[in-house]
């Protein structure tokens, strides 16, 4: 089931894009970028839900009822959680809406990794497996073996640049940085240290960059190309709404952000 629903469609989409681009040097990297754009387009409703959920959570921080329950039940975590869920329900806010696309992305990440490794087959056995994976309309004989070079990378291997004898994990750093920027921009601004939702978002903005950075450091660099493209598209998508919390990128930026005065 995993093979027929995830691996085969992804592998064939990558092969089709690569073939359409002319299957020359650097083309497989461009195929991954275009593949990422296609995934973003397919998951647009989920991404829109994530943006909407993040905006609702940001607006909630200035709500008087929300601020009052944070202060009133600061020492009673159980009651605080109950009151928070009450406010979520009354205002029609799903606190998990901003997390769903991230969770859905993990099967895509695993499937993409397996698809890249399969597409970049080198041994006769792997090439036979790729040929069996390809759909009948694919020009398998004309594109195998694939050219895995993209810029300075071999997309089938983990990437690092040698500088003065030291291996610099360039892509892993860029992946972690863009993941951090994307998560911080959508983080609800809060001045209340007892706000559990803001605390959870703050933890995710630290753990997710580290996790995806580790993936980029460990797995094939083609995964890093996917991460970076997806993160940049997410940043542009959220910035286009005009709600991006740019001050949150600076340590303490959220604390310095004052609630707008009501007329």
Secondary structure, 3 states (H helix, E strand, C coil): CHHHHHHHHHHHHHHHHHHHHCCCCCHHHHHHHHHHHHHHHHCHHHHHHHHHHHHHHHHHCCCHHHHHHHHHCCCCHHHHHHHHHHHHHHHCCCCCHHHHHHHHHHHHHHHHHHHHHHHCCCCHHHHHHHHHHCCCCCCHHHHCCCCCEECCEECCCCCCEEECCEEECHHHHHHHHHHHHHHHHCCCCCCCCCCHHHHHHHHHHHHHHHHHHHHHHHCCHHHHHHHHHHHHHHHHHHHCCCCCCHHHHCCCHHHHCCCCCCC
